[in-house]
């Protein structure tokens, strides 16, 4: 059952973090899990399904003297979200919630700590997501890509640099089918996504997000691994002749996106989205 944990945190002190803080935040969350349930932490880290997604820290930042860095201000609070889609989500959920909420443990960053001030969780089963989609009467979906979204084209090293309808919903379909119960698997075709959906970009910019580090043996220090992607808002409008089954599948995937994230490196803060459904004015 896909789950979301929404956290409001406050830094203990002024702390510098990279602009792409997702990688550091991911490491901190894994450490929290490791202290509670090492098996669950190892499963989350080793799983090829990217079954945890993180949003960026949302709040007011101060300037940093270091390039590509920003400062957390202890006078401010920051929001972020953890999505869990792993089939054994209960173990991962418990390994995060128990230390952070029940034990009031801090989230330890490389050079500072975040204390949790508020927390909330929500969940929706795959069956419920499909049932909800059948009740919707919307004519469009609006995605806000709030962190760099990095979609790899099939099995290549080529990255999508535009929120194309096929790229976005094929990514979500693969994530859904990788973790859903057998009876809820979907067989949407890329051609149908292209045929019955239209994208209307509302804002758009490209970014490079740090998703990992490797040791540079020549320079003697870690070197960031960057992945290109995009941010912004895009509206996806259904064609008037879109089949009901295809429409419902796309709607379910859109709701699922807020749990799973879109594209790759979602555990490291990439691909976080907010989704709105609505009707085009006549």
C-alpha positions in Angstrom: 0.0 0.0 0.0 1.7 3.3 -1.1 2.3 5.6 1.9 3.4 9.2 2.4 5.1 10.7 5.5 5.0 14.5 5.6 7.5 16.0 8.0 8.1 19.6 9.3 11.6 20.0 10.6 13.8 22.7 12.1 17.6 22.9 12.0 19.3 22.9 15.3 21.7 25.6 14.0 22.6 27.4 10.9 23.8 24.7 8.5 25.2 24.7 4.9 23.8 22.1 2.6 24.2 21.6 -1.2 21.6 23.0 -3.5 20.8 19.4 -4.4 20.3 18.3 -0.8 18.4 15.1 -1.7 21.5 12.8 -1.7 22.5 14.1 1.8 18.9 13.8 3.1 18.6 10.3 1.7 21.8 9.2 3.6 20.4 10.7 6.8 17.1 8.9 6.5 18.9 5.6 5.8 21.0 6.1 9.0 17.7 6.7 10.9 16.4 3.4 9.6 19.6 1.5 10.2 19.5 2.4 13.9 16.0 0.9 14.1 15.9 -1.9 11.6 19.1 -2.6 9.7 17.3 -5.2 7.5 14.7 -2.6 6.4 17.4 0.0 5.7 19.5 -2.5 3.6 16.4 -3.4 1.7 15.5 0.2 0.9 19.1 0.9 -0.2 19.6 -2.2 -2.2 16.2 -2.5 -3.8 16.3 -1.9 -7.6 12.7 -0.6 -7.4 13.5 2.8 -6.0 10.8 2.1 -3.6 11.5 5.2 -1.5 11.1 8.8 -2.8 12.1 12.0 -1.2 11.1 15.6 -1.9 13.4 18.5 -1.5 13.4 20.7 1.7 10.8 23.4 1.1 11.4 26.6 3.1 13.3 29.8 3.2 17.1 29.5 2.9 20.0 31.9 3.6 22.9 32.6 1.2 26.1 30.6 1.5 29.6 31.7 0.7 30.3 28.3 -0.9 29.2 27.8 -4.6 26.2 25.6 -5.1 25.3 25.7 -1.4 22.6 27.3 0.7 22.0 27.8 4.4 19.4 26.3 6.7 18.1 28.9 9.2 17.1 27.7 12.7 14.5 30.5 12.7 12.7 28.8 9.9 10.9 25.5 9.4 11.2 23.2 6.4 8.8 20.7 4.9 9.6 17.5 3.0 7.9 14.3 2.1 8.9 10.6 2.1 7.0 8.3 -0.3 7.1 4.5 0.2 5.9 2.1 -2.5 7.9 -1.0 -1.5 5.7 -4.2 -1.2 7.1 -4.4 2.4 6.3 -0.8 3.1 5.2 -1.6 6.7 8.7 -2.4 7.7 10.2 0.7 6.1 7.4 2.9 7.5 8.0 1.6 11.0 11.8 2.0 10.7 11.3 5.7 9.8 8.5 6.6 12.1 9.5 4.8 15.3 12.9 6.7 15.8 11.8 10.1 14.4 8.3 10.3 16.0 8.2 8.0 18.9 11.8 8.5 20.0 12.1 12.1 18.8 15.4 11.3 17.1 17.1 14.0 15.0 17.9 13.6 11.3 21.6 14.0 11.2 23.1 15.7 8.2 26.8 15.9 7.4 27.2 19.2 9.2 24.0 19.7 11.3 20.8 18.2 12.6 17.1 18.5 11.8 14.6 18.1 14.6 11.1 16.9 13.7 8.4 19.3 14.9 5.4 17.9 13.0 4.6 14.7 11.2 1.6 13.2 9.3 1.1 10.1 7.2 -1.4 9.0 4.6 -1.8 5.9 2.5 -3.9 4.6 -0.4 -4.0 1.1 -1.8 -3.5 0.4 -5.5 -7.1 -0.8 -5.6 -8.3 2.5 -4.0 -6.2 4.5 -6.5 -7.9 2.7 -9.4 -11.3 3.1 -7.9 -10.7 6.8 -7.2 -9.7 7.3 -10.8 -13.0 5.8 -12.0 -14.9 8.5 -10.1 -12.9 11.5 -11.5 -14.5 13.6 -14.2 -11.4 15.8 -15.0 -10.3 16.7 -18.5 -6.7 17.5 -17.6 -3.9 16.8 -15.1 -1.4 19.4 -13.9 2.0 18.3 -12.7 4.3 20.6 -10.7 7.8 19.0 -10.9 9.2 20.5 -7.7 12.6 18.9 -7.8 14.8 18.0 -10.8 13.1 15.2 -12.7 15.5 12.8 -14.4 13.9 10.3 -16.8 16.1 7.8 -18.5 15.0 6.9 -22.0 14.4 3.1 -21.8 17.7 1.2 -21.4 20.0 4.0 -22.7 22.1 6.7 -21.0 20.0 9.4 -22.7 18.0 11.5 -20.3 14.7 13.2 -21.2 15.0 16.9 -20.8 11.3 17.8 -21.3 8.1 16.6 -19.6 6.9 14.7 -22.6 3.7 12.7 -21.9 5.2 9.4 -23.0 8.3 9.8 -20.9 6.4 10.9 -17.7 3.7 8.3 -17.8 5.8 5.4 -19.1 8.1 6.1 -16.1 5.1 6.0 -13.7 3.7 2.9 -15.4 7.0 1.0 -14.9 7.1 2.0 -11.2 3.4 1.0 -10.7 3.8 -2.4 -12.3 7.0 -3.2 -10.4 5.4 -3.0 -7.0 1.6 -3.4 -7.4 -0.2 -6.7 -6.7 -0.6 -8.9 -9.7 -4.3 -8.1 -10.2 -3.6 -4.4 -10.4 -1.0 -4.4 -13.2 -1.7 -2.1 -16.1 -0.9 -2.6 -19.8 -1.1 1.0 -21.1 0.7 1.4 -24.5 3.1 4.3 -25.1 1.3 4.9 -28.4 -2.0 5.5 -26.6 -0.3 7.9 -24.2 0.9 9.9 -27.2 -2.4 9.6 -29.1 -4.8 10.5 -26.3 -2.8 13.0 -24.2 -1.5 16.5 -25.0 1.1 18.3 -23.0 1.0 22.1 -22.4 4.1 23.3 -20.5 3.3 26.2 -18.2 6.8 26.8 -16.9 10.0 25.0 -17.6 13.7 25.0 -16.7 16.6 22.5 -16.7 18.8 21.5 -13.8 21.5 19.1 -12.8 21.0 17.3 -9.5 23.7 15.5 -7.5 22.7 11.9 -7.0 25.8 10.3 -5.7 29.6 10.8 -5.1 32.7 8.9 -6.2 36.2 9.2 -5.0 38.4 11.1 -7.4 41.8 9.4 -7.0 43.6 12.2 -8.9 42.3 15.0 -6.7 42.0 13.0 -3.6 38.5 13.9 -2.6 34.9 12.9 -3.4 33.5 14.1 -6.8 29.8 14.6 -7.3 27.8 12.7 -9.9 25.3 15.0 -11.5 22.2 13.9 -13.5 20.4 16.3 -15.8 16.7 16.9 -15.5 13.9 19.5 -15.6 11.6 21.4 -13.2 8.4 23.3 -13.8 4.7 22.9 -14.4 3.0 21.0 -17.2 -0.6 20.3 -18.0 -1.6 17.0 -19.6 -5.0 17.3 -21.4 -7.0 14.3 -22.4 -8.2 14.0 -26.0 -12.0 14.0 -26.3 -12.0 10.5 -27.7 -9.7 9.1 -25.0 -10.9 5.6 -24.0 -12.3 5.4 -20.5 -9.8 2.6 -19.5 -6.8 4.6 -20.7 -8.1 7.7 -19.0 -8.6 5.9 -15.7 -5.2 4.4 -15.9 -3.5 7.7 -16.4 -5.4 9.2 -13.5 -4.4 6.4 -11.2 -0.7 6.9 -12.3 -1.0 10.6 -11.6 -2.2 10.0 -8.1 0.5 7.4 -7.6 3.2 9.9 -8.7 3.0 11.7 -5.3 4.1 8.5 -3.6 6.6 7.1 -6.1 8.1 10.2 -7.7 8.8 10.4 -11.5 11.9 9.1 -13.2 15.2 8.0 -11.6 17.1 8.9 -8.4 13.8 9.6 -6.6 15.3 8.3 -3.3 17.9 11.1 -3.7 15.4 13.9 -4.0 14.7 13.9 -7.7 11.3 13.6 -9.4 9.1 14.9 -6.6 5.8 16.2 -7.9 2.5 17.8 -6.9 -0.5 16.8 -8.9 -3.8 18.7 -9.5 -6.8 17.5 -11.5 -9.3 19.8 -13.1 -11.5 20.7 -16.1 -10.7 22.9 -19.0 -13.0 25.9 -19.1 -15.4 25.8 -22.1 
